Amino acid sequence: MLHDAVMTILSMPATGLGADGGSTGSGGSGGELLGPLGQLGGSLILYVLTAIANWPIYAKAGYAGWTAFVPILNIYLLLKIVKFHGAMVLLYLIPLVNIVLALIVALRLGRIFGRSTVFSVFLLWLLAPIGQFIVGYGRSQHHEGVVADWP
């Protein structure tokens, strides 16, 4: 009986992309649209979670928390919190430079909120939303006078 089931599966016509890029299957399940919509939905969920995590960070630094939801303004204010010039937001548009800048901002943000370098690298840079939740909703206090020498 198992042999018959395997032979039935193996004898089914293959579905996938044909030579012209169209689907050779007759199913039309709508899976082509689910991929981009899933990515969009996942990105939107991550953006909202990050904004919720940043809300108390901005509030602790003396800014309105709702600004965490405004796309460019949130990065501008994050740069102001870590005592960088606001025009540095343009550096986030340059590939590879944005990665280095994000690391530097994470290190400075961790230092301003009294966190270690290891915490900053792993939880404010690599796993940013998790670290932002810890800093924002935890006991971390914003130290206004702290200015990082490096970075």
C-alpha positions in Angstrom: 0.0 0.0 0.0 2.8 2.4 0.8 4.5 1.5 -2.5 1.3 2.5 -4.3 1.2 5.9 -2.6 4.8 6.6 -3.4 4.3 5.6 -7.0 1.2 7.8 -7.3 3.2 10.8 -5.9 6.1 10.2 -8.3 3.8 9.9 -11.3 2.1 13.3 -10.7 3.1 16.0 -13.2 5.7 18.5 -11.9 4.5 22.0 -11.2 6.7 25.0 -11.3 7.9 27.6 -13.8 7.9 26.9 -17.4 10.5 28.0 -20.0 8.6 31.3 -20.5 8.5 32.0 -16.7 4.8 31.2 -16.4 3.4 28.6 -14.2 3.2 25.1 -15.7 0.8 23.9 -13.0 -2.9 24.1 -13.3 -3.5 25.0 -9.7 -3.3 28.8 -9.6 -3.3 28.8 -5.8 -2.3 32.5 -5.5 1.0 31.7 -3.9 2.8 34.1 -6.2 1.2 37.0 -4.4 1.7 35.7 -0.9 5.5 36.1 -1.0 5.6 39.9 -1.5 2.6 40.5 0.7 4.2 38.4 3.4 7.4 40.4 3.2 5.4 43.6 3.3 3.4 42.4 6.3 6.5 41.2 8.1 8.3 44.5 7.5 5.3 46.5 8.7 5.1 44.4 11.9 8.9 44.9 12.5 8.6 48.6 11.9 5.7 48.9 14.4 7.5 46.8 17.0 10.6 48.9 16.6 8.6 52.1 17.0 6.9 50.8 20.1 10.3 49.9 21.5 11.7 53.4 20.7 8.8 55.3 22.1 10.1 55.2 25.8 13.7 55.7 24.6 12.7 59.0 23.0 10.6 59.9 26.1 13.5 59.3 28.4 15.7 61.5 26.2 13.1 64.3 26.4 11.4 63.9 23.0 7.8 63.1 22.2 7.4 59.3 22.1 5.0 59.4 19.1 7.9 60.6 16.9 9.2 57.0 16.9 6.4 56.3 14.3 7.4 59.0 11.8 9.8 57.5 9.3 12.7 60.0 8.8 12.1 61.9 12.0 12.8 58.9 14.2 16.2 58.4 12.7 16.9 62.1 13.0 16.0 62.2 16.7 18.0 59.0 17.4 21.0 60.8 15.9 20.2 63.8 18.1 20.0 61.5 21.2 23.4 60.1 20.6 24.7 63.7 20.0 25.3 63.5 16.3 24.4 66.2 13.8 21.0 65.6 12.3 22.3 65.8 8.7 24.0 62.5 9.3 20.6 60.9 8.5 21.7 61.2 4.9 24.5 58.7 5.6 21.9 56.0 6.1 21.2 56.2 2.4 24.7 55.0 1.5 25.1 51.2 1.3 27.7 49.8 3.8 28.2 53.2 5.3 24.7 52.8 6.9 25.8 49.5 8.5 28.9 51.2 10.1 26.8 54.2 11.2 24.2 52.0 12.7 26.9 50.2 14.8 28.4 53.5 15.9 24.9 54.8 16.9 24.2 51.6 18.8 27.4 51.9 20.7 26.7 55.5 21.6 23.1 54.8 22.5 24.2 52.0 24.8 26.8 54.3 26.5 24.3 57.1 26.9 21.8 54.7 28.6 24.5 53.1 30.8 24.9 49.8 28.9 28.0 47.9 28.1 29.7 47.6 24.7 28.7 43.9 24.4 25.1 44.8 25.1 25.3 47.6 22.5 26.8 45.4 19.8 24.6 42.3 20.2 21.3 43.8 21.4 21.3 47.4 20.0 22.8 46.6 16.7 22.4 43.0 15.7 19.1 42.4 17.5 18.0 46.1 17.7 14.3 45.7 18.5 15.0 43.4 21.5 17.7 45.7 22.9 15.5 48.8 22.3 12.7 47.1 24.3 15.2 46.4 27.1 16.5 49.9 27.2 13.2 51.6 26.7 11.0 49.6 29.1 13.8 48.6 31.5 15.6 50.6 34.3 18.0 52.3 32.0 18.2 56.0 32.5 19.3 58.6 30.0 22.5 60.3 31.1 22.4 63.7 29.5 26.0 64.6 30.2 27.5 61.5 28.7 29.3 62.2 25.5 31.1 59.3 24.0 34.7 59.8 23.0 34.7 57.0 20.6 32.9 56.2 18.5 
